[in-house]
Amino acid sequence: MKTRKILLPLATATACLALVACGGGEPATQAGPQADDRYGELRFQACTLAGASARSVQARCATYEVPEDPENPDGRRIALDIAWLPATEAGAGLADPVFFLAGGPGQSAVQVWPQLDPAFAEVRRQRHVVLVDQRGTGGSNQLQCDRSPLDGLDPAQPQALEAVAALARECAAALADRADPRFYTTTEAVADLEAVRQAIGAEEINLVGGSYGTRVAQQYAKRHPEHVRSIVLDGVAPNDLVVGGEFARTFEDALSLQAARCRGLPECAARFPQDPRAQLRALVERLGRAPVEVEYRDPASGESLKGTVDAGTVTGLAFMFSYMPQTAALLPLVLDEAAHGRYAPLKSLSELMVRGTSEQMSVGMQWSVVCAEDADRHDESAAAAEDTLLGPQMARMFFAMCAGWPRGSRPDDFTAPLESDVPALLLSGEMDPVTPPRYAERVLQGLPNGRHLVLQGQGHGTLALGCMPRLLGQFMETADAKSLDAGCLSRMTYVPPFTSFNGWEP
């Protein structure tokens, strides 16, 4: 098969396993020294967590120093950014708090929290929530790299991989005076979580991981089982998953599910008689041969701008749209418009999505994780991506930075499945393009006290959907996933595709 010029834009590809409903956000702002308070050994100050939306959450913030290299406690130290959200009911605050673990790799738990706080309303009645920005993200010695030199990079050209590696080398050199990227992996993050647990004096904790955060949760539960009361894994990544290695295949599977749903609806089938997957492939091939200059509206200001729509624009938008059913519902219409030569909506939406994701990830921290834990395990032949829309080029590009990025290590048993009696609740979206339900089924095999719930018609990240906040609260109260009455989830339905920009058919 000929190499096709259809790779995702790099900023989109590095969104990786992030929770889609997260957004970026601003660092926590302090509210003043009069609000000092203690949690174990740590002294906190009142602060405000502000996300990308207008929503903000009052919390208490602190920093806690740990050695950058755990084996060299007298060496350089880094400060972890921590937020504490006290239980909301008067006199509450059970001894086993909840630790939320963000996705990515590369998301800041502190910055993402405002969008997720409503999902934890029931949990927070009785329990404190603790957020620790994983080292290398947010306020914890963030490892950020400027990716703009890679804009417009053509992955079909041999020099593309070299350009990514060169950028990684330059970024590592720029960070050298304050960070050694070898020590920003999941293994060091687990040690940091254990240090924070000890500092606040909690004998047991409850872990809630989203996407890549499910890897962190499993690794912590494996290393410190005596300190874990329960785990919740939303968008489950098995320990042996090669992050980035299967995106082409899982995305293809999600497209197939979406196309089948459209064919099952008379209104959708009549409006879009051509298989959306076939239409997407045809559009990508056409733009791969001849990109199009287009005038479009800036999604933020409404200003009229000019830009280029190419194959990467289309695949990037399709991939990001597939994360959520509400955006996936727009894809057939946007593709149909583009197929008829009307590219402006596609370009505007692409700009909106890229801007929303490009600043969410600490790319250097992501590279530290991926290069130490995934890159050397990728088997291109086993990934079976040759016949997919994205092809094997996506994974090649995804791992290209490892040729220039300092690589850490992982324990010998890192990829072994978690085998534990811990009470566990596993959650999946039926149409998730990066962590499909079959991943959670694999992890469930080692968790006899676990239960897997699949939300029909949903995508990546389910904690805030429907009645899940109530079920999450009940699970935290009982630590018994099998006793949950999850019948309320049956009301979750497939979001039908838009048949016009006014919405879907009634």
Residue pairs with C-beta under 8 A, 6 or more apart in sequence:
1 386
1 387
1 391
3 156
3 391
3 393
4 156
4 284
4 285
4 288
4 311
4 391
4 393
5 154
5 155
5 156
5 288
5 310
5 311
5 312
6 284
6 288
6 311
6 312
6 314
6 315
6 389
6 390
6 391
6 393
7 13
7 155
7 311
7 312
7 315
7 390
7 391
7 393
7 394
7 397
8 312
8 315
8 316
8 319
8 390
8 394
9 151
9 312
9 313
9 316
9 354
10 147
10 150
10 151
10 153
10 164
10 397
11 147
11 354
11 357
11 358
12 316
12 319
12 320
12 353
12 354
12 357
13 244
13 247
13 316
13 394
13 397
13 398
14 106
14 147
14 361
14 363
14 366
14 398
15 320
15 357
15 360
15 361
16 103
16 104
16 105
16 106
16 212
16 243
16 244
16 361
16 366
16 370
16 434
17 103
17 104
17 105
17 211
17 212
17 235
17 237
17 243
17 434
17 435
18 103
18 104
18 106
18 107
18 211
18 212
18 357
18 360
18 361
19 102
19 103
19 107
19 112
19 116
19 210
19 211
19 234
19 235
19 460
19 461
20 320
20 323
20 324
20 459
20 460
20 461
21 115
21 116
21 324
21 461
21 464
22 102
22 103
22 107
22 112
22 115
22 116
22 360
22 461
23 51
23 52
23 53
23 112
23 115
23 356
23 360
24 51
24 52
24 111
24 356
24 359
24 360
25 49
25 50
25 51
25 52
25 108
25 110
25 111
25 112
25 114
26 50
26 51
26 111
27 81
27 110
27 111
27 138
27 139
28 47
28 48
28 49
28 50
28 59
28 61
28 81
28 83
28 110
28 139
29 47
29 48
29 50
30 45
30 46
30 47
30 61
31 45
31 46
31 47
31 48
31 58
32 45
32 46
33 45
34 46
35 45
35 46
35 60
36 43
36 44
36 45
37 43
37 44
37 45
37 46
37 60
38 44
39 60
39 62
39 84
39 128
39 200
39 201
40 199
40 200
40 201
40 202
41 199
41 200
41 201
42 62
42 64
42 82
42 84
42 199
42 200
43 62
44 60
44 61
44 62
44 82
44 84
45 60
45 61
45 62
46 58
46 59
46 60
46 61
47 58
47 59
47 60
47 61
47 83
48 56
48 57
48 58
48 59
49 56
49 57
49 58
49 59
49 83
49 110
49 111
49 113
49 114
50 56
50 114
51 111
51 112
51 113
51 114
51 115
52 115
52 356
53 114
53 115
55 114
55 115
55 117
56 114
57 85
57 113
57 114
57 117
59 83
59 84
59 85
59 113
59 131
60 83
60 84
60 85
60 86
61 81
61 82
61 83
61 84
61 110
62 82
62 84
63 79
63 80
63 81
63 82
63 139
64 79
64 80
64 82
64 195
64 196
64 199
65 77
65 78
65 79
65 80
66 77
66 78
66 80
66 135
66 191
66 192
66 195
67 73
67 74
67 75
67 76
67 77
67 78
68 75
68 76
68 77
68 78
68 135
68 141
68 179
68 180
68 183
69 75
69 76
69 180
69 183
70 183
70 188
70 191
76 178
76 180
78 135
78 140
78 141
78 179
79 139
79 140
79 141
80 132
80 133
80 135
80 140
80 192
80 196
81 108
81 110
81 132
81 133
81 138
81 139
81 140
82 110
82 130
82 131
82 132
82 133
82 196
83 109
83 110
83 113
83 130
83 131
84 128
84 129
84 130
84 131
85 113
85 117
85 124
85 128
85 129
85 130
85 131
86 93
86 128
87 93
87 94
87 124
87 125
87 126
87 127
87 128
88 121
88 124
88 125
89 125
89 126
92 125
92 126
92 127
93 126
93 127
93 128
94 126
94 127
94 128
95 202
95 203
95 204
96 127
96 202
96 203
96 204
96 205
96 206
96 229
97 127
97 128
97 129
97 130
97 200
97 202
97 205
97 206
98 120
98 123
98 127
98 128
98 129
98 130
98 205
98 206
98 207
98 208
98 476
99 129
99 130
99 131
99 132
99 193
99 197
99 205
99 206
99 207
99 208
100 109
100 113
100 116
100 120
100 129
100 130
100 131
100 208
100 209
100 210
100 213
101 109
101 134
101 193
101 207
101 208
101 209
101 210
101 213
101 214
101 216
101 217
102 108
102 109
102 112
102 134
102 137
102 210
102 212
102 213
103 210
103 211
103 212
103 213
103 235
103 461
104 137
104 211
104 212
104 213
104 360
104 361
104 362
104 365
104 366
104 369
105 134
105 186
105 212
105 243
105 361
105 365
105 366
105 369
105 370
106 136
106 137
106 360
106 361
106 362
106 363
106 365
106 366
106 369
107 137
107 212
107 360
107 361
107 362
108 133
108 134
108 137
108 138
108 139
108 142
108 362
109 131
109 132
109 133
109 134
109 137
109 138
110 131
110 133
110 138
110 139
111 133
111 138
112 360
113 131
115 464
116 463
116 464
118 464
118 469
119 463
119 464
119 468
119 469
119 472
120 129
120 463
120 469
120 472
121 469
121 473
122 469
122 470
122 472
122 473
122 474
122 476
123 129
123 469
123 472
123 473
123 476
125 473
126 476
126 477
127 206
127 476
130 196
130 200
130 205
132 140
132 192
132 193
132 196
133 139
133 140
134 140
134 189
134 192
134 216
134 365
135 141
135 183
135 184
135 188
135 189
135 192
135 365
136 142
136 143
136 179
136 181
136 184
136 362
136 364
136 365
136 368
137 143
137 362
137 365
138 362
141 178
141 179
142 362
142 364
142 365
143 175
143 179
143 181
143 184
143 362
143 363
143 364
143 365
143 367
143 368
144 362
144 363
144 364
145 167
145 168
145 171
145 363
145 364
145 367
146 171
147 167
147 358
147 363
149 163
149 167
150 163
150 164
150 167
153 160
153 163
153 164
154 160
155 393
155 396
155 397
156 393
160 397
160 400
161 396
161 397
161 400
161 403
164 397
164 400
164 401
164 404
165 400
165 401
165 402
165 403
165 404
165 405
166 404
167 401
167 404
168 367
168 401
168 402
168 403
168 404
168 405
169 404
169 405
171 364
171 405
172 181
172 364
172 404
172 405
172 406
175 181
175 364
179 364
180 406
181 364
181 367
181 368
181 405
181 406
181 408
182 368
182 372
182 406
182 407
182 408
182 409
183 368
183 408
184 364
184 365
184 368
184 369
184 408
185 368
185 369
185 372
185 373
185 408
185 409
185 410
186 215
186 216
186 219
186 369
186 373
186 410
187 219
187 408
187 409
187 410
187 411
187 414
188 408
189 216
190 216
190 219
190 220
190 223
190 224
193 216
193 220
194 220
194 223
194 224
194 227
197 205
197 224
197 227
202 227
203 227
204 227
204 228
204 229
205 227
205 228
205 229
206 228
206 229
206 230
206 231
206 232
206 476
207 217
207 220
207 221
207 228
207 230
207 231
207 232
208 217
208 231
208 232
208 234
208 463
208 472
209 215
209 216
209 217
209 218
209 231
209 232
209 233
209 234
210 234
210 235
210 461
210 463
211 234
211 235
211 237
211 434
211 435
211 460
211 461
212 237
212 243
212 369
214 233
214 234
214 235
214 236
214 237
214 435
214 443
215 237
215 239
215 241
215 243
217 231
217 232
217 233
218 231
218 233
218 239
218 418
218 443
219 239
219 414
220 228
221 228
221 231
221 418
221 420
221 422
222 413
222 416
222 418
222 420
225 420
225 422
228 420
228 422
229 422
229 423
229 479
230 422
230 423
230 424
230 425
230 475
230 476
230 479
231 422
231 423
231 424
231 425
232 424
232 425
232 426
232 427
232 463
232 472
232 475
233 424
233 425
233 426
233 427
233 440
233 443
234 427
234 461
234 462
234 463
235 427
235 428
235 429
235 432
235 434
235 435
235 460
235 461
235 462
236 426
236 427
236 428
236 435
236 439
236 440
236 443
237 243
237 435
237 439
238 417
238 439
238 442
238 443
239 414
239 415
239 416
239 417
239 418
239 443
240 377
240 415
240 416
240 417
241 439
242 374
242 377
242 378
242 379
242 383
243 369
243 370
243 373
243 374
244 370
244 374
244 378
244 394
244 395
244 398
244 399
245 374
245 377
245 378
245 379
245 383
245 395
245 398
246 383
247 319
247 390
247 394
247 395
247 398
247 433
247 434
248 383
248 385
248 388
248 389
248 390
248 391
248 392
248 394
248 395
249 383
249 384
249 385
249 388
250 432
250 433
250 434
250 435
250 436
251 319
251 322
251 388
251 389
251 390
251 433
251 434
252 388
252 389
252 390
253 433
253 436
254 322
254 431
254 432
254 433
254 436
254 459
255 276
255 277
255 280
255 318
255 322
255 389
255 433
256 277
257 430
257 431
258 276
258 322
258 328
258 331
258 431
259 275
259 276
259 277
261 268
261 457
261 494
261 496
262 268
262 269
262 272
262 276
262 332
262 497
263 269
263 275
265 496
265 497
267 496
267 499
267 504
267 505
268 332
268 496
268 497
268 499
268 505
271 332
271 336
271 497
271 499
272 279
272 332
272 336
272 497
276 331
276 332
276 335
277 389
279 332
279 335
279 336
279 339
280 314
280 318
280 335
280 389
281 389
282 339
283 314
283 335
283 338
283 339
284 311
284 314
284 315
284 389
285 311
287 309
287 310
287 311
287 313
287 314
288 310
288 311
291 308
291 309
291 310
291 311
292 308
292 309
292 310
292 343
293 306
293 307
293 308
293 309
294 306
294 307
294 308
294 309
294 343
294 344
294 347
295 304
295 305
295 306
295 344
296 304
296 305
296 306
296 307
296 343
296 344
296 345
296 347
296 348
296 351
297 303
297 304
297 305
297 344
297 348
298 304
298 305
298 348
298 351
299 348
299 349
299 351
299 352
299 355
300 352
300 355
307 347
307 351
309 338
309 343
309 346
309 347
309 350
313 346
313 347
313 350
314 335
314 338
314 346
315 389
315 390
316 350
316 353
316 354
317 331
317 334
317 346
317 349
317 350
317 353
318 331
318 335
318 389
319 390
319 433
320 327
320 353
320 357
321 327
321 328
321 330
321 331
321 349
321 353
322 328
322 331
322 431
322 433
322 459
323 432
323 433
323 434
323 459
323 460
323 461
324 459
324 460
324 461
325 431
325 457
325 458
325 459
325 494
325 495
326 495
328 431
328 459
328 495
328 497
329 495
329 496
329 497
329 498
329 504
330 349
330 497
330 498
331 497
332 497
332 498
333 497
333 498
333 499
333 500
333 501
334 345
334 346
334 349
335 346
337 343
337 345
337 346
338 345
338 346
345 501
367 401
367 402
367 405
368 405
368 406
368 408
370 398
370 399
370 402
371 399
371 401
371 402
371 405
371 407
371 408
372 407
372 408
372 409
372 410
373 410
373 414
374 399
375 399
375 402
375 407
377 415
378 395
378 399
380 392
380 395
380 396
383 392
383 395
385 391
385 392
385 394
385 395
386 392
417 442
417 443
417 445
417 446
418 443
418 446
418 447
419 446
419 447
420 446
420 447
421 448
421 449
422 447
422 449
423 449
423 450
423 475
423 479
423 480
423 481
424 444
424 447
424 449
424 450
424 451
424 481
425 450
425 451
425 453
425 471
425 472
425 475
425 481
425 484
426 440
426 443
426 444
426 447
426 450
426 451
426 452
426 453
427 440
427 452
427 453
427 455
427 462
427 463
427 468
428 435
428 436
428 437
428 439
428 440
428 452
428 453
428 454
428 455
428 462
429 437
429 454
429 455
429 458
429 459
429 460
429 461
429 462
430 437
430 454
430 455
430 456
430 457
430 458
431 457
431 458
431 459
432 458
432 459
432 460
433 459
433 460
434 460
435 460
437 452
437 454
440 452
440 454
441 452
443 450
444 450
444 451
444 452
449 480
449 481
449 482
450 481
451 481
451 482
451 484
453 471
453 486
453 489
455 462
455 465
455 466
455 468
455 489
455 492
456 489
456 490
456 492
456 493
456 494
457 492
457 493
457 494
457 495
458 465
458 492
462 468
463 469
463 472
465 492
466 488
466 489
466 491
466 492
467 488
467 489
467 491
468 489
470 488
471 484
471 486
471 488
471 489
474 484
475 481
475 484
495 504
496 504
496 505
497 504
498 504
499 505
